[in-house]
Amino acid sequence: MKTIKFTFLGTGTAMGVPEIGCNCDICQSDAPKDKRLRSSLWVQYGDLSILIDTSPDLRYQCLRENIPHIDSVFITHLHADHIFGLDDLRRYNILHRKSINLYLPYDMEARFRQIYDYTLKPAPKGITVPNLNLNLVDRTPLFFEDLKVTPLPIMHGEDEIRGYLFETPEFRFAYMTDCKEIPDETAELVKDVDVMVLGTIWRNYKNHIKHFDVDEAIEAAQKLSAKKLYLTHFSHFIGKHKDFEKTLSEEFNGWVVPAYDGMCIEA
């Protein structure tokens, strides 16, 4: 039986933690878990290696985790903190002499071509660019042997983006960062998942028009009967990791866990 492993490459918001020029206690903390790169996830299933998003910190994340190869990349949306590391994929093309499958929501194609059109053309002689196979996805599940990956429509404010549901014969894992609302059709797909990951940038600070706060994320996961909830995509307003982790542990007895960079979930 193959195991599936999920590694949080980054758990920060667009500005990361520490933020540039910030002197708050969190940004000045020496604790490793208070250092948060921009959000991305690495999925390993047997020999299969998948990324969700390519953050601007991708090069460092790949070096830190010693990622040997990448077969496929799934994009949630085209904000800079989720895609501006895509050019670093070319190193894997050079190493392994093959293209990488890029799975992109079909309604994002035109914008992707504006930003990354050069990755979809042959490179000029003597120049290296990412070599990608562009695959447009809607809401239809994709299969990688017995691993099922389903794109999940979620609302990032007024924008419909994607989360992704990973299912093996034994385990279900839903990743939905940059989320403010979970539509009914997605709620049905992720009900009772073993692990739900939701993005949330702060607690008891102010309402955000595009992101859950902590309590909104917890309420959403409770309604969907998630067996365990991991939170990610934090700003420095979340506080120090050790304090936040202790608070959640006391409140929810281990059901809610704040993720940190390099954290792994294995099943």
VOBA-1610 file (N, C-alpha, C; in pm, whole numbers, padded with zeros to 5 digits, always signed):
BEGIN
Met+00085-00120+00000Met+00000+00000+00000Met+00088+00125+00000Lys+00065+00215-00095Lys+00143+00337-00104Lys+00097+00438-00001Thr+00193+00512+00053Thr+00160+00623+00142Thr+00150+00751+00061Ile+00074+00846+00112Ile+00066+00978+00052Ile+00116+01078+00155Lys+00193+01174+00109Lys+00258+01269+00199Lys+00237+01410+00146Phe+00198+01499+00235Phe+00176+01639+00202Phe+00271+01724+00285Thr+00351+01808+00218Thr+00446+01893+00286Thr+00412+02039+00259Phe+00395+02116+00366Phe+00369+02259+00352Phe+00501+02329+00318Leu+00514+02370+00193Leu+00636+02441+00153Leu+00638+02583+00207Gly+00521+02643+00214Gly+00508+02777+00271Gly+00370+02794+00330Thr+00362+02870+00440Thr+00234+02887+00511Thr+00202+03034+00536Gly+00264+03123+00459Gly+00244+03266+00480Gly+00155+03329+00374Thr+00118+03452+00399Thr+00041+03530+00303Thr+00133+03587+00196Ala+00078+03678+00116Ala+00153+03735+00005Ala+00279+03808+00051Met+00276+03867+00170Met+00393+03940+00220Met+00490+03850+00295Gly+00448+03728+00327Gly+00533+03639+00406Gly+00550+03690+00548Val+00614+03609+00630Val+00648+03647+00768Val+00793+03607+00791Pro+00881+03698+00829Pro+00853+03838+00864Pro+00822+03924+00742Glu+00747+04030+00766Glu+00721+04128+00661Glu+00839+04225+00652Ile+00865+04273+00534Ile+00973+04369+00514Ile+00951+04493+00600Gly+01052+04530+00676Gly+01048+04654+00753Gly+00961+04652+00876Cys+00912+04534+00918Cys+00825+04528+01035Cys+00906+04492+01159Asn+00881+04563+01267Asn+00954+04542+01393Asn+00867+04480+01501Cys+00753+04420+01461Cys+00666+04358+01562Cys+00735+04234+01620Asp+00683+04186+01733Asp+00743+04071+01801Asp+00745+03946+01714Ile+00642+03930+01630Ile+00634+03811+01547Ile+00739+03818+01436Cys+00748+03932+01370Cys+00845+03946+01261Cys+00989+03944+01312Gln+01010+03981+01437Gln+01144+03980+01495Gln+01176+03851+01569Ser+01082+03757+01569Ser+01101+03631+01640Ser+01212+03547+01575Asp+01289+03480+01660Asp+01393+03387+01612Asp+01342+03245+01595Ala+01218+03219+01637Ala+01163+03083+01631Ala+01142+03041+01485Pro+01193+02926+01445Pro+01178+02881+01305Pro+01033+02875+01258Lys+00940+02838+01346Lys+00801+02825+01305Lys+00731+02960+01285Asp+00799+03069+01323Asp+00746+03202+01296Asp+00796+03258+01164Lys+00873+03180+01090Lys+00920+03220+00957Lys+00830+03152+00854Arg+00758+03232+00777Arg+00659+03175+00685Arg+00683+03226+00543Leu+00716+03133+00453Leu+00728+03166+00312Leu+00589+03167+00249Arg+00583+03212+00124Arg+00453+03218+00057Arg+00397+03079+00030Ser+00266+03068+00024Ser+00196+02939+00033Ser+00214+02851-00090Ser+00251+02726-00063Ser+00261+02621-00165Ser+00262+02487-00094Leu+00228+02382-00165Leu+00219+02249-00107Leu+00284+02147-00199Trp+00355+02050-00141Trp+00417+01941-00216Trp+00347+01811-00180Val+00304+01737-00282Val+00233+01610-00263Val+00318+01498-00321Gln+00341+01394-00241Gln+00415+01276-00287Gln+00326+01153-00272Tyr+00316+01077-00380Tyr+00238+00953-00376Tyr+00315+00849-00456Gly+00378+00758-00388Gly+00471+00668-00455Gly+00582+00751-00517Asp+00607+00732-00646Asp+00708+00811-00717Asp+00652+00941-00774Leu+00524+00963-00759Leu+00460+01081-00816Leu+00488+01203-00727Ser+00528+01313-00791Ser+00562+01437-00720Ser+00483+01552-00780Ile+00397+01614-00697Ile+00304+01717-00743Ile+00321+01843-00658Leu+00318+01958-00723Leu+00312+02085-00652Leu+00173+02145-00666Ile+00127+02208-00560Ile+00013+02298-00571Ile+00069+02440-00558Asp+00064+02512-00668Asp+00114+02649-00680Asp+00267+02655-00680Thr+00316+02764-00736Thr+00460+02788-00745Thr+00487+02926-00687Ser+00509+02933-00558Ser+00524+03061-00490Ser+00653+03130-00531Pro+00667+03261-00506Pro+00792+03330-00536Pro+00911+03274-00460Asp+00885+03195-00357Asp+00991+03134-00276Asp+01022+02991-00320Leu+00975+02952-00438Leu+00983+02810-00478Leu+01126+02757-00479Arg+01220+02834-00531Arg+01357+02785-00539Arg+01407+02744-00401Tyr+01390+02831-00302Tyr+01437+02799-00168Tyr+01359+02682-00110Gln+01228+02677-00134Gln+01146+02568-00081Gln+01193+02433-00136Cys+01224+02428-00265Cys+01271+02304-00327Cys+01407+02262-00271Leu+01494+02360-00247Leu+01624+02330-00188Leu+01608+02281-00045Arg+01525+02347+00031Arg+01506+02311+00172Arg+01452+02169+00187Glu+01355+02133+00103Glu+01292+02001+00113Glu+01360+01896+00026Asn+01461+01938-00048Asn+01535+01846-00136Asn+01440+01773-00232Ile+01355+01850-00299Ile+01259+01792-00393Ile+01334+01742-00516Pro+01332+01611-00544Pro+01416+01557-00651Pro+01362+01579-00791His+01229+01577-00806His+01169+01597-00936His+01025+01644-00917Ile+00969+01701-01022Ile+00830+01745-01021Ile+00763+01695-01147Asp+00656+01619-01130Asp+00583+01566-01244Asp+00472+01659-01291Ser+00403+01717-01193Ser+00285+01797-01226Ser+00272+01914-01129Val+00209+02020-01179Val+00180+02137-01097Val+00033+02172-01116Phe-00037+02192-01004Phe-00176+02236-01006Phe-00182+02381-00956Ile-00247+02467-01032Ile-00257+02608-00996Ile-00394+02637-00935Thr-00393+02707-00822Thr-00520+02747-00758Thr-00573+02876-00818His-00483+02974-00840His-00521+03102-00900His-00394+03178-00935Leu-00411+03293-00999Leu-00297+03360-01061Leu-00249+03483-00984His-00269+03487-00854His-00209+03594-00775His-00059+03570-00763Ala+00015+03680-00752Ala+00161+03674-00756Ala+00219+03578-00653Asp+00162+03576-00532Asp+00220+03492-00426Asp+00198+03343-00450His+00120+03309-00552His+00094+03168-00582His+00157+03120-00713Ile+00204+03212-00797Ile+00256+03165-00927Ile+00391+03225-00968Phe+00442+03324-00896Phe+00559+03394-00948Phe+00691+03321-00927Gly+00686+03195-00883Gly+00805+03111-00880Gly+00808+03011-00993Leu+00712+03020-01086Leu+00698+02919-01189Leu+00824+02905-01274Asp+00896+03013-01297Asp+01015+03005-01381Asp+01120+02909-01324Asp+01119+02888-01192Asp+01216+02797-01131Asp+01196+02652-01173Leu+01082+02621-01232Leu+01059+02484-01278Leu+01157+02442-01386Arg+01213+02538-01457Arg+01302+02502-01568Arg+01422+02421-01522Arg+01463+02437-01395Arg+01576+02357-01347Arg+01542+02209-01351Tyr+01416+02174-01322Tyr+01375+02033-01328Tyr+01370+01984-01472Asn+01332+02072-01565Asn+01337+02033-01707Asn+01480+01999-01748Ile+01575+02080-01703Ile+01715+02057-01738Ile+01765+01927-01676Leu+01730+01905-01548Leu+01779+01785-01478Leu+01725+01657-01539His+01597+01658-01575His+01532+01533-01613His+01498+01524-01761Arg+01527+01631-01837Arg+01508+01631-01981Arg+01366+01591-02023Lys+01270+01644-01951Lys+01130+01619-01987Lys+01045+01737-01943Ser+00927+01746-01999Ser+00836+01855-01966Ser+00761+01824-01838Ile+00698+01927-01784Ile+00619+01916-01661Ile+00474+01948-01696Asn+00383+01867-01646Asn+00241+01890-01670Asn+00190+02002-01580Leu+00130+02103-01641Leu+00071+02214-01566Leu-00080+02207-01580Tyr-00149+02199-01467Tyr-00295+02191-01466Tyr-00350+02326-01422Leu-00422+02390-01513Leu-00468+02527-01494Leu-00618+02535-01516Pro-00693+02598-01425Pro-00836+02618-01450Pro-00859+02688-01584Tyr-00951+02633-01662Tyr-00969+02679-01800Tyr-00999+02828-01808Asp-01070+02883-01708Asp-01107+03024-01713Asp-00991+03117-01678Met-00875+03061-01648Met-00756+03141-01618Met-00655+03139-01734Glu-00689+03071-01844Glu-00592+03054-01951Glu-00546+03186-02011Ala-00639+03275-02044Ala-00601+03399-02111Ala-00506+03481-02024Arg-00536+03489-01896Arg-00449+03565-01806Arg-00314+03497-01791Phe-00313+03364-01783Phe-00185+03293-01772Phe-00098+03321-01895Arg-00158+03322-02013Arg-00081+03347-02134Arg-00025+03490-02137Gln-00095+03584-02076Gln-00042+03720-02066Gln+00086+03723-01982Ile+00085+03644-01874Ile+00197+03647-01780Ile+00311+03556-01824Tyr+00276+03435-01869Tyr+00375+03330-01890Tyr+00372+03271-02031Asp+00341+03354-02129Asp+00333+03303-02265Asp+00465+03242-02311Tyr+00578+03295-02263Tyr+00708+03245-02309Tyr+00732+03100-02267Thr+00661+03052-02165Thr+00679+02913-02122Thr+00608+02815-02214Leu+00523+02865-02301Leu+00444+02779-02389Leu+00496+02780-02532Lys+00615+02840-02552Lys+00676+02848-02684Lys+00814+02783-02679Pro+00865+02737-02793Pro+01003+02686-02795Pro+01100+02797-02755Ala+01198+02762-02675Ala+01296+02861-02629Ala+01395+02894-02740Pro+01438+03020-02750Pro+01545+03053-02845Pro+01670+02972-02814Lys+01750+02947-02917Lys+01872+02868-02900Lys+01961+02931-02793Gly+02007+02847-02699Gly+02095+02893-02593Gly+02023+02948-02472Ile+01890+02949-02475Ile+01810+03003-02364Ile+01729+02890-02302Thr+01718+02889-02170Thr+01632+02792-02102Thr+01508+02860-02047Val+01395+02799-02070Val+01267+02843-02012Val+01194+02719-01963Pro+01097+02734-01874Pro+01021+02617-01832Pro+00955+02549-01952Asn+00961+02418-01954Asn+00899+02338-02059Asn+00775+02273-01999Leu+00658+02327-02034Leu+00533+02288-01969Leu+00435+02230-02070Asn+00361+02128-02026Asn+00244+02080-02100Asn+00122+02141-02034Leu+00056+02233-02102Leu-00059+02302-02044Leu-00184+02216-02057Asn-00245+02185-01942Asn-00369+02107-01936Asn-00475+02194-01870Leu-00582+02222-01941Leu-00690+02304-01886Leu-00791+02215-01816Val-00824+02250-01693Val-00915+02169-01614Val-01041+02248-01582Asp-01150+02176-01567Asp-01274+02238-01522Asp-01303+02187-01381Arg-01404+02104-01368Arg-01435+02046-01237Arg-01432+01894-01243Thr-01382+01842-01354Thr-01377+01698-01375Thr-01256+01638-01305Pro-01273+01531-01228Pro-01159+01468-01160Pro-01054+01417-01258Leu-00930+01418-01214Leu-00820+01361-01289Leu-00766+01241-01211Phe-00711+01143-01283Phe-00664+01021-01218Phe-00517+00997-01251Phe-00441+00966-01148Phe-00302+00927-01159Phe-00292+00788-01095Glu-00319+00686-01176Glu-00339+00550-01126Glu-00454+00555-01023Asp-00428+00520-00895Asp-00539+00520-00800Asp-00546+00647-00716Leu-00476+00752-00758Leu-00489+00883-00693Leu-00585+00967-00776Lys-00690+01015-00710Lys-00792+01097-00775Lys-00774+01242-00729Val-00767+01334-00824Val-00751+01477-00792Val-00869+01552-00852Thr-00947+01618-00767Thr-01066+01688-00812Thr-01050+01838-00790Pro-01060+01919-00896Pro-01060+02064-00878Pro-01187+02109-00805Leu-01170+02199-00709Leu-01279+02243-00623Leu-01304+02393-00640Pro-01417+02433-00696Pro-01447+02576-00701Pro-01466+02632-00559Ile-01393+02739-00529Ile-01410+02812-00403Ile-01408+02960-00434Met-01460+03041-00343Met-01469+03184-00367Met-01362+03257-00287His-01282+03334-00361His-01177+03420-00305His-01229+03562-00320Gly-01316+03603-00227Gly-01392+03725-00247Gly-01490+03704-00360Glu-01486+03788-00462Glu-01576+03774-00576Glu-01519+03683-00684Asp-01396+03639-00667Asp-01330+03557-00768Asp-01345+03408-00739Glu-01387+03333-00841Glu-01389+03188-00827Glu-01251+03134-00860Ile-01190+03066-00764Ile-01060+03003-00787Ile-01076+02854-00762Arg-00966+02782-00738Arg-00975+02638-00715Arg-00899+02596-00590Gly-00961+02505-00518Gly-00888+02420-00425Gly-00875+02285-00494Tyr-00815+02188-00424Tyr-00801+02054-00482Tyr-00825+01948-00376Leu-00898+01844-00416Leu-00926+01730-00331Leu-00844+01612-00380Phe-00759+01558-00291Phe-00677+01441-00323Phe-00737+01320-00252Glu-00762+01213-00329Glu-00824+01093-00272Glu-00747+00969-00315Thr-00704+00893-00216Thr-00652+00758-00240Thr-00760+00661-00193Pro-00739+00532-00212Pro-00840+00438-00162Pro-00863+00447-00011Glu-00764+00503+00063Glu-00774+00505+00209Glu-00785+00644+00271Phe-00768+00751+00192Phe-00748+00882+00255Phe-00800+00994+00165Arg-00860+01096+00227Arg-00914+01212+00154Arg-00860+01341+00216Phe-00805+01427+00131Phe-00736+01548+00176Phe-00781+01665+00089Ala-00839+01768+00149Ala-00888+01884+00074Ala-00804+02007+00109Tyr-00750+02071+00005Tyr-00665+02189+00021Tyr-00737+02308-00039Met-00776+02404+00048Met-00853+02520+00002Met-00800+02646+00070Thr-00695+02700+00015Thr-00639+02823+00069Thr-00700+02941-00007Asp-00677+03064+00043Asp-00733+03185-00020Asp-00884+03171-00038Cys-00950+03137+00067Cys-01093+03105+00060Cys-01174+03195+00152Lys-01287+03243+00102Lys-01382+03319+00185Lys-01518+03252+00189Glu-01545+03166+00091Glu-01674+03096+00086Glu-01656+02963+00014Ile-01721+02859+00066Ile-01718+02726+00003Ile-01856+02701-00058Pro-01866+02701-00190Pro-01996+02679-00255Pro-02054+02543-00221Asp-02185+02531-00236Asp-02253+02408-00199Asp-02199+02286-00273Glu-02170+02301-00403Glu-02124+02185-00480Glu-01989+02136-00428Thr-01904+02229-00384Thr-01775+02190-00326Thr-01794+02131-00187Ala-01886+02189-00111Ala-01913+02137+00023Ala-01953+01991+00019Glu-02031+01952-00081Glu-02071+01812-00093Glu-01951+01722-00121Leu-01858+01771-00199Leu-01741+01690-00235Leu-01645+01670-00118Val-01636+01768-00029Val-01535+01763+00077Val-01593+01724+00213Lys-01720+01696+00218Lys-01781+01658+00346Lys-01714+01533+00401Asp-01683+01535+00530Asp-01625+01421+00603Asp-01482+01386+00560Val-01409+01480+00500Val-01272+01448+00460Val-01187+01417+00583Asp-01083+01338+00561Asp-00991+01307+00671Asp-00914+01431+00716Val-00868+01509+00619Val-00796+01633+00649Val-00848+01743+00559Met-00878+01858+00621Met-00913+01978+00546Met-00809+02084+00578Val-00760+02151+00476Val-00668+02262+00493Val-00737+02388+00443Leu-00745+02488+00532Leu-00808+02615+00496Leu-00712+02729+00526Gly-00715+02829+00439Gly-00635+02948+00461Gly-00706+03044+00554Thr-00630+03108+00641Thr-00685+03208+00733Thr-00572+03300+00777Ile-00593+03429+00769Ile-00479+03519+00788Ile-00467+03579+00928Trp-00574+03575+01005Trp-00566+03630+01140Trp-00687+03588+01223Arg-00686+03626+01350Arg-00798+03598+01440Arg-00831+03724+01519Asn-00960+03757+01521Asn-01008+03870+01601Asn-00939+04001+01565Tyr-00914+04021+01434Tyr-00849+04145+01392Tyr-00949+04233+01319Lys-00990+04193+01200Lys-01093+04265+01126Lys-01145+04174+01016Asn-01259+04208+00962Asn-01314+04127+00852Asn-01233+04150+00726His-01205+04042+00656His-01135+04051+00528His-01230+04008+00417Ile-01231+04080+00308Ile-01329+04052+00203Ile-01293+03929+00119Lys-01168+03881+00128Lys-01126+03770+00043Lys-01079+03646+00118His-01060+03656+00249His-01004+03545+00325His-01087+03518+00450Phe-01095+03389+00488Phe-01147+03352+00619Phe-01059+03411+00728Asp-01120+03446+00840Asp-01040+03456+00962Asp-01046+03319+01031Val-00976+03306+01142Val-00965+03173+01205Val-01101+03115+01239Asp-01186+03194+01301Asp-01314+03139+01346Asp-01407+03105+01231Glu-01400+03182+01122Glu-01480+03147+01004Glu-01433+03015+00944Ala-01302+02994+00940Ala-01249+02868+00886Ala-01291+02750+00973Ile-01282+02767+01104Ile-01320+02659+01195Ile-01468+02627+01181Glu-01551+02731+01172Glu-01695+02708+01156Glu-01724+02633+01026Ala-01656+02670+00918Ala-01677+02602+00790Ala-01639+02455+00799Ala-01525+02425+00862Ala-01479+02287+00875Ala-01572+02205+00964Gln-01624+02268+01068Gln-01719+02198+01156Gln-01847+02162+01081Lys-01898+02255+01001Lys-02020+02229+00924Lys-02000+02113+00826Leu-01877+02098+00778Leu-01849+01994+00679Leu-01797+01866+00742Ser-01793+01863+00874Ser-01755+01743+00950Ser-01615+01693+00913Ala-01523+01786+00890Ala-01385+01746+00864Ala-01329+01674+00987Lys-01257+01565+00963Lys-01204+01489+01076Lys-01087+01559+01143Lys-01014+01640+01065Lys-00907+01721+01121Lys-00890+01843+01032Leu-00859+01957+01096Leu-00843+02083+01025Leu-00703+02138+01047Tyr-00637+02170+00936Tyr-00509+02240+00942Tyr-00529+02379+00883Leu-00473+02478+00948Leu-00484+02616+00901Leu-00351+02660+00841Thr-00359+02746+00738Thr-00239+02794+00670Thr-00264+02934+00618His-00165+02989+00544His-00175+03121+00480His-00186+03233+00584Phe-00099+03230+00682Phe-00104+03325+00793Phe-00028+03454+00764Ser-00079+03563+00820Ser-00004+03689+00828Ser+00062+03697+00966His+00140+03801+00988His+00202+03817+01120His+00099+03847+01228Phe-00023+03885+01188Phe-00127+03914+01286Phe-00177+03788+01357Ile-00135+03671+01311Ile-00177+03548+01377Ile-00106+03531+01511Gly+00003+03603+01532Gly+00080+03591+01656Gly+00190+03487+01644Lys+00256+03461+01754Lys+00364+03361+01754Lys+00305+03221+01745His+00370+03138+01667His+00318+03004+01641His+00295+02925+01770Lys+00391+02927+01861Lys+00378+02845+01983Lys+00258+02888+02066Asp+00229+03017+02071Asp+00113+03065+02146Asp-00017+03028+02077Phe-00019+03045+01945Phe-00138+03012+01867Phe-00168+02863+01873Glu-00065+02782+01859Glu-00079+02637+01867Glu-00134+02594+02003Lys-00081+02654+02109Lys-00127+02620+02245Lys-00274+02657+02263Thr-00312+02774+02214Thr-00451+02819+02226Thr-00546+02725+02153Leu-00512+02690+02031Leu-00599+02601+01953Leu-00605+02462+02015Ser-00494+02413+02067Ser-00493+02281+02131Ser-00584+02278+02252Glu-00580+02383+02330Glu-00665+02390+02450Glu-00812+02403+02412Glu-00842+02477+02306Glu-00981+02499+02265Glu-01042+02379+02195Phe-00961+02310+02114Phe-01017+02209+02024Phe-00955+02070+02041Asn-00872+02054+02141Asn-00818+01922+02177Asn-00752+01853+02058Gly-00675+01930+01982Gly-00598+01870+01873Gly-00670+01860+01740Trp-00798+01896+01736Trp-00872+01887+01609Trp-00828+01995+01511Val-00791+02113+01560Val-00743+02222+01476Val-00593+02239+01499Val-00516+02242+01391Val-00371+02251+01401Val-00321+02362+01309Pro-00241+02456+01359Pro-00180+02555+01270Pro-00059+02494+01200Ala-00058+02501+01068Ala+00056+02447+00993Ala+00176+02541+01003Tyr+00293+02489+00972Tyr+00414+02569+00967Tyr+00498+02520+00850Asp+00592+02600+00806Asp+00674+02566+00690Asp+00753+02439+00717Gly+00742+02343+00627Gly+00811+02216+00640Gly+00729+02108+00709Met+00612+02142+00760Met+00527+02044+00827Met+00478+01939+00727Cys+00473+01812+00769Cys+00431+01702+00684Cys+00310+01632+00742Ile+00220+01591+00656Ile+00107+01506+00690Ile+00120+01380+00605Glu+00119+01265+00668Glu+00140+01140+00596Glu+00032+01040+00630Ala-00016+00968+00530Ala-00121+00868+00553Ala-00099+00748+00461
//
